[in-house]
């Protein structure tokens, strides 16, 4: 069966940096990934690459930053007074800190630099601005609603 916009898909995938470093993969896991086309589990740009593939197909797609996590946005780097952080908090570059946005939802930020007066926090997605490789092996394709 061919992947269409009404498919339930079971697959193994790997998301890699251009140098081959694995960001996430199901290939070594006991259980592959399953999703319904359009359910939001995969980026729509990735789903579009899957259209027309069949059970048994293996492909690798290059995703430009705009197809993946977008370009880095300088406005997503914020500077805070050091006094807004607990005095005993050990800061270091790369530290992930959880903030709350205006709707009280969790918003992770990464400390990019700091000194005694200011802390610079980067709220860009860690993969923003990066081209990625998406490697996929299609294990099963069913029409949505079919039983396994």
Protein Blocks (a to p, Z undefined) as FASTA:
>chain_A
ZZdfkbccddddddddfkopafbdcklpmbdcdddehilpacfklmmmmgopaehiacdd
dddfklmnopadfklpccddfklpcfklccdehiacddddfkopacddddfbdcfkbccd
dfbdfkgoiacddddddfbdcdehiaZZ
